[in-house]
Amino acid sequence: MNVTQITHHDLDGYGAATVVGAYVEVGRIVHVPRYADVGPVVDEELKRLGKTAESEMLILTDLGLEDVAVKFIQSFAALNRRRDEGVRHRLVVLDHHVSSVDRLREHHALPASEEGSLRTFAFDDPGTVVLIDGSRCATRMAYENRALYAARDPSPEVQGQIETLVASIDAVDLWQKTLPTFIGGLALDEVFWDNVSNLVPIGHPWHDRFVGALLLGVARLLQQGLPPARIEREVGALRTEILDAFLSDDPGDDRSLTTRMRIAPVLARSRELFRPLSDGTLLSFGLDAGTFQRVSDAIMDAGGATRVVNVQRTGSLSFRSTNETALDGARKFRGGGHKDAAGGKLPNGSAFSLADACAQVEPILNPPPPDLSKNPFGALKNWKG
């Protein structure tokens, strides 16, 4: 069964993804940085599942159930009831926001059972399971309720790392400062934010593998009793260890280079990170400045494009080119800069995905020709007196 996970873009969300990935093969993970972005993401997922012939599993973790999420759950359950029994989908929702209970009740969803702080909600569909527990983080909920999705068991070594990861994230996410695991959770949080987007960006197939391996690596160091300062010094070695494993079969890998330098050629070859626009410009989404600089240079050096643009979630654009067209592109977005390196800003002010960025940039960068049939003077264009 194909498994998709939608989770929050923070330590707890990635912790939940790391735990889930240890017990079942996850085909796709969608990270949502803002709760306001949940609506478009689940709407697209519902459309996709409605067209899918085979049964699939969807796991939602740490999203906070606002109105759009509750409506999605209700729509999913209704869709599932209409499907033949043998091909029904499965939805597992694991959330720890107390406000989620309020939103569910506002939509007339009441707990089917309560055990301590754990509330289970039913939606007249056996394939839909919604658990809310305000006393546990999403990572811990994913671990303790793994029977809902698990298809395999990790090795005893990884199992131990997961248990340490769960305890540390639970302490820091719920801000339980008196617990001995709290300081380890703080160390995990720092390592996470320092590495989550600047090396292997979201959208690349290695992203979640890299971040998950790094979190488990830090958990291993915590198991060994290392203090946060020592862990901070060991992070570089952990990254190198992970990258060595990922690039073990790459004949072009040069281990004398830095982590960023070694990853850049891999990212430049990625079809997942870039979308071609109608004029041949390649567009990426959410790359940090350092990564974009190295990757765009590698792409253009290899002849993959003469102009590349990166769009940030905040709506800022960075253009690079080898034919002095970067500035031309930036000017169309109220920007400026150099001939081959310039920047601008999306009129809408933000973008939430690669597809959304493409949809906003394409009509401005490459506006369609005017439709003369709608121009009252269009009929005169080819008229000869």
C-alpha positions in Angstrom: 0.0 0.0 0.0 1.3 3.4 -0.9 1.8 5.7 2.2 1.8 9.5 2.2 2.5 11.6 5.3 1.6 15.2 5.8 3.4 16.8 8.8 4.4 20.1 10.4 7.7 21.8 9.5 9.3 21.7 12.9 11.2 19.3 15.1 8.1 17.5 16.3 6.8 17.1 12.7 10.1 15.8 11.5 10.4 13.6 14.5 7.0 12.1 13.7 8.2 11.5 10.1 11.3 9.8 11.3 9.4 7.5 13.6 6.8 6.6 10.9 9.5 6.0 8.3 11.2 3.5 10.6 8.1 1.3 10.7 6.6 1.6 7.2 7.9 2.7 3.8 6.6 6.2 3.2 6.4 7.1 -0.5 5.9 10.8 -0.1 6.2 13.3 2.8 4.7 16.8 2.6 6.0 19.3 5.2 3.6 22.2 6.0 5.4 25.2 7.5 2.3 27.2 8.3 -1.1 26.0 9.5 -2.6 28.4 6.9 -1.1 26.2 4.2 -2.9 23.1 5.4 -6.0 23.8 3.3 -4.4 23.8 -0.2 -2.4 20.8 0.7 -5.2 18.6 1.9 -7.5 19.8 -0.9 -5.0 18.5 -3.5 -4.6 15.3 -1.6 -8.4 14.7 -1.5 -8.6 15.2 -5.3 -5.7 12.8 -5.8 -7.2 10.1 -3.6 -10.5 10.4 -5.3 -8.9 9.5 -8.6 -6.7 6.7 -7.2 -8.0 3.2 -8.0 -5.9 1.3 -5.4 -6.2 1.8 -1.7 -3.6 4.1 0.0 -2.8 5.2 3.5 -2.6 8.9 4.5 -1.0 9.9 7.8 -1.4 13.4 9.2 0.8 14.4 12.1 1.2 17.6 14.2 -0.9 19.7 11.9 -3.3 21.3 14.4 -6.9 20.7 13.2 -8.4 24.0 12.1 -11.6 24.2 10.2 -10.1 23.2 6.8 -8.5 20.1 8.3 -11.7 19.0 10.0 -13.6 19.5 6.8 -11.0 17.5 4.9 -11.4 14.6 7.4 -15.2 14.6 7.0 -14.8 14.7 3.2 -12.3 11.9 3.2 -14.6 9.7 5.3 -17.5 10.5 2.9 -15.3 9.6 -0.1 -14.2 6.4 1.5 -17.7 5.3 2.3 -18.5 5.6 -1.4 -15.6 3.4 -2.5 -15.8 -0.4 -2.8 -14.8 -2.1 0.5 -11.7 -3.8 -1.0 -10.1 -0.5 -2.2 -11.0 1.9 0.6 -8.2 4.3 1.8 -7.0 4.6 5.3 -6.5 7.9 7.2 -4.6 8.2 10.4 -4.6 11.5 12.2 -2.3 12.0 15.2 -2.4 15.4 16.8 -1.6 16.9 20.2 -3.1 20.4 19.9 -5.9 20.9 22.5 -7.6 23.4 20.2 -8.1 20.5 17.7 -10.8 19.1 20.1 -12.6 22.4 20.0 -12.6 22.6 16.2 -13.8 19.0 16.0 -16.7 19.7 18.4 -17.6 22.8 16.4 -18.2 20.5 13.4 -20.3 18.1 15.6 -17.5 15.5 15.9 -17.5 14.0 19.4 -15.0 11.6 21.0 -16.0 8.0 20.5 -13.7 7.1 23.4 -11.6 8.8 26.0 -8.7 7.2 27.9 -7.0 9.7 30.1 -5.9 12.6 27.9 -6.3 10.5 24.7 -9.5 11.1 22.7 -10.5 9.0 19.7 -12.9 10.5 17.2 -15.0 8.4 14.8 -16.4 9.5 11.4 -18.7 6.6 10.4 -15.8 5.1 8.5 -13.6 2.4 9.9 -10.8 3.6 7.7 -10.6 7.0 9.4 -8.9 7.1 12.7 -8.4 10.5 14.5 -6.5 10.6 17.8 -6.0 13.8 19.9 -3.8 13.8 23.0 -2.6 17.0 24.5 -0.2 15.3 26.9 2.1 13.9 24.3 4.0 15.4 21.3 3.2 14.1 17.8 6.5 12.2 17.7 5.5 10.2 20.8 2.0 9.7 19.5 3.5 8.3 16.2 5.6 5.9 18.3 3.0 4.8 20.8 0.3 4.3 18.1 2.5 2.7 15.5 0.3 -0.4 15.4 -2.1 1.8 13.2 0.4 1.9 10.3 3.5 -0.3 11.0 4.5 -2.9 8.4 8.0 -3.7 9.7 10.3 -3.5 12.7 13.6 -1.6 12.8 16.8 -3.1 14.1 17.3 -3.1 17.9 19.9 -0.4 17.5 17.5 1.9 15.6 14.7 1.1 18.0 16.9 2.3 20.9 17.7 5.5 19.0 14.0 6.1 18.3 13.1 5.7 22.0 15.7 8.3 22.9 14.5 10.6 20.1 10.9 10.3 21.3 11.7 11.1 24.9 13.9 14.1 24.0 11.4 15.7 21.6 8.5 15.0 23.9 10.3 16.9 26.7 11.2 19.9 24.7 8.0 20.2 22.6 5.9 20.2 25.7 8.5 22.4 27.5 9.0 20.0 30.4 12.1 21.7 31.7 12.4 19.5 34.8 12.8 16.3 32.9 16.4 15.1 32.4 15.6 14.6 28.7 14.8 18.2 28.2 18.4 19.4 27.5 18.8 16.7 24.9 15.6 17.9 23.3 17.1 21.4 23.1 20.2 20.0 21.4 18.1 18.2 18.9 16.1 21.3 18.2 19.2 23.4 17.5 20.7 20.7 15.2 17.4 20.4 13.4 17.0 24.1 12.6 20.6 24.5 11.7 20.4 21.7 9.1 16.8 21.2 7.9 16.8 23.4 4.8 20.4 24.5 4.0 21.9 21.3 2.8 19.3 18.9 1.2 16.3 21.1 0.5 12.6 20.0 0.8 11.5 18.4 -2.4 14.7 16.4 -3.0 14.3 12.6 -2.5 17.2 12.7 0.0 15.7 15.4 2.2 13.8 13.3 4.7 16.3 10.6 4.7 19.1 13.1 5.5 17.2 14.9 8.3 15.9 11.6 9.8 19.4 10.1 9.7 20.8 13.3 11.4 18.2 13.2 14.1 18.8 9.5 14.8 22.5 10.2 14.8 22.1 12.9 17.5 19.9 10.5 19.5 22.8 8.0 19.3 25.1 10.6 20.8 22.6 11.3 23.5 22.4 7.6 24.3 26.2 7.8 24.8 25.7 10.5 27.4 27.4 13.3 25.4 26.6 16.8 26.6 25.2 19.4 24.2 28.5 21.2 23.6 30.1 17.9 22.5 27.1 17.0 20.3 27.4 20.4 18.6 31.1 19.6 17.7 30.1 16.2 16.4 27.4 17.3 14.1 29.8 18.0 11.2 31.1 14.4 11.5 27.6 13.1 11.5 26.7 14.9 8.3 29.9 13.6 6.7 29.0 10.1 7.8 25.5 10.3 6.3 26.8 11.9 3.1 29.5 9.2 2.7 26.8 6.6 2.8 24.5 8.4 0.4 27.3 9.0 -2.2 29.1 5.7 -1.7 28.3 4.6 -5.3 28.9 8.1 -6.9 32.2 7.9 -8.9 32.3 11.7 -9.1 32.1 12.4 -5.4 35.2 14.2 -4.0 35.4 13.6 -0.2 38.0 16.4 0.1 35.2 19.0 -0.5 32.8 20.5 2.0 29.3 19.0 2.5 27.7 21.8 0.5 30.2 21.4 -2.4 29.6 17.6 -2.5 25.8 17.9 -2.5 25.6 20.7 -5.1 26.1 18.4 -8.2 23.6 16.0 -6.8 21.0 18.7 -6.4 21.8 20.1 -9.9 20.8 16.8 -11.4 17.5 16.7 -9.5 14.3 16.9 -11.6 12.3 17.2 -8.4 13.8 20.5 -7.4 13.4 22.4 -10.6 10.5 23.1 -13.1 11.2 24.4 -16.6 9.2 27.5 -17.6 8.0 28.1 -21.1 11.1 30.2 -22.0 13.6 27.5 -20.7 14.2 29.2 -17.3 14.5 26.7 -14.5 12.6 27.5 -11.3 13.3 26.2 -7.8 11.4 26.8 -4.6 12.7 27.4 -1.1 16.4 26.9 -1.6 18.6 28.9 0.8 20.9 31.5 -0.8 24.1 29.4 -0.4 22.6 26.3 -1.9 20.9 28.2 -4.8 24.2 29.9 -5.6 26.1 26.6 -5.9 23.4 24.6 -7.6 22.4 27.2 -10.2 26.1 27.6 -11.1 26.4 23.8 -11.5 23.3 23.7 -13.7 24.4 26.5 -16.0 28.0 25.2 -16.2 26.6 21.9 -17.4 24.5 23.7 -20.0 21.2 22.8 -18.3 19.8 26.3 -18.6 21.0 29.9 -19.2 18.7 31.3 -16.5 17.6 30.0 -13.2 15.3 31.5 -10.6 14.6 30.6 -7.0 11.4 31.6 -5.2 11.2 31.8 -1.4 8.1 31.2 0.7 8.2 34.9 1.6 7.8 35.8 -2.1 11.4 37.0 -2.8 13.0 35.9 -6.1 16.6 35.4 -7.0 17.6 35.2 -10.7 21.0 33.9 -12.0 22.0 33.8 -15.7 24.9 33.3 -18.1 23.4 35.4 -20.9 22.7 38.7 -19.0 19.0 38.0 -18.7 18.7 37.8 -14.9 18.1 41.5 -14.6 15.5 41.5 -17.4 13.6 38.8 -15.4 13.9 40.7 -12.1 12.6 43.9 -13.5 9.3 42.2 -14.3 9.0 41.6 -10.5 9.8 45.2 -9.4 13.4 44.2 -8.8 16.9 45.0 -9.8 20.5 44.0 -9.5 23.3 42.9 -11.8 23.0 41.6 -15.4 23.6 38.0 -14.3 22.5 38.2 -10.7 19.3 40.0 -9.7 16.2 39.8 -7.4 12.6 40.7 -7.2 9.3 40.1 -5.3 6.1 38.2 -6.1 3.1 40.5 -6.4 1.1 38.2 -4.1 3.8 38.4 -1.4 4.3 34.7 -0.8 4.2 31.2 -2.3 3.5 27.9 -0.6 4.8 25.3 -3.0 6.9 24.7 -6.2 3.7 24.4 -8.2 2.3 27.6 -6.7 5.5 29.5 -7.4 5.5 28.3 -11.1 1.8 29.4 -11.4 2.7 32.9 -10.2 6.0 33.4 -12.0 5.1 32.0 -15.5 2.4 34.6 -16.6 4.6 37.5 -15.4 7.9 36.3 -16.8 6.4 35.0 -20.0 3.0 36.8 -20.5 0.8 35.3 -23.2 0.4 37.3 -26.4 -2.7 39.5 -26.5 -5.9 37.9 -27.8 -6.7 40.2 -30.8 -10.2 38.7 -31.1 -11.2 40.4 -27.9 -9.8 43.8 -29.0 -12.4 45.9 -30.9 -9.6 47.1 -33.1 -8.2 43.7 -33.7 -10.1 43.2 -36.9 -8.3 46.2 -38.4 -4.8 44.6 -37.9 -4.7 42.9 -41.2 -7.1 45.2 -43.0 -5.9 46.9 -46.1 -7.7 50.0 -47.4 
